């Protein structure tokens, strides 16, 4: 046991966290909801500041994590009894979605996972949590990160998000590490029945393509061309572009390589989880992002809610113009809030074993 930890025999110990690569605060919001105090988040993207601070009452540090030192963060632990360093390094270098377009910009992000490990070694928090794409486990950088956790008990696994109350068929790599021990240091499924698209977005006001809810600027759907309107009208929930009349099919679909992309231009199904929400989730042609029954792509608010953000989560100040590419990136890159909550609940239970 880490002798520096001062546990209270009656109350649950306060766990204080710093969130690296925090983005708009998906992981932070989940940690807070699960009973962990988050005092600071770090990210290089200035667009993340407003949503992170507005919704989470924590300090946002706009910093390059590869240039960060432990002493830059130490004060944010405030002498806490139990400390957590958490985060999700940018996943583009490891993602199959981006593999065809991988370039030196993405390759340069690989060291960010090791920068996370360096901060662990400098700060020596009691707990560590990392979330990322499953493909990270196949890269040497991940094993290097695990090997750097000297003095920690570790668990990692690839989890199916639909088993944890997240309405997506999303797989994620989660790593937990603790100086205290290994008891309950593992994510255990929380839902025998999947949360569905209908459960999450079924009650939102209807929109047309290009339409916006006057009461919620984020409930805003991208426009569709006349051809794509015809295509979505011909699409059935859970179906593919193969359901369309041949005249509506794109030339690339008719090539042999097109057969490997059946989900593009697809509709979601009401009574199943949605697909993995990506940075391009607002575009009907970018995946199975068509609304189950309305002739449009899902709105930005619907995408955020499928990422399990609360419906009232504010991403931009009132009156700010909404730009789909920017908002799609912020929403798609976020850790699902509910996954952060499950991680927090797991760590709180784990710590309670060592009170």
Secondary structure, 3 states (H helix, E strand, C coil): CCCCCCCCCCCCCCEEEEEECCCCCHHHHHHHHCCCEEEEEEECCCCHHHHHHHHHCCEEEECCHHHCCHHHCHHHHCCCCEEEEEECCCCCCCCCCCHHHCCHHHHCCCHHHHHHHHHHHHHCCCEEEEEECHHHHHCHHHHHHHHCCCCCEEEEEEEEHHHHCCCECCEEEEEEEECCCCCCCCCCCCCCCCCCHHHHHCCCCCCCCCCEECCEEEEECCCCCHHHHHHHHCCCECCCHHHCCHHHCCHHHHCHHHHHCCCCCCECCCCCCECCCCCCCCCHHHCCCECCCCCCECCHHHHHHHCCCCCCCCCCCCCCCCCHHHHHHHHHCCCCHHHHHHHHHHHHHHHHCCC
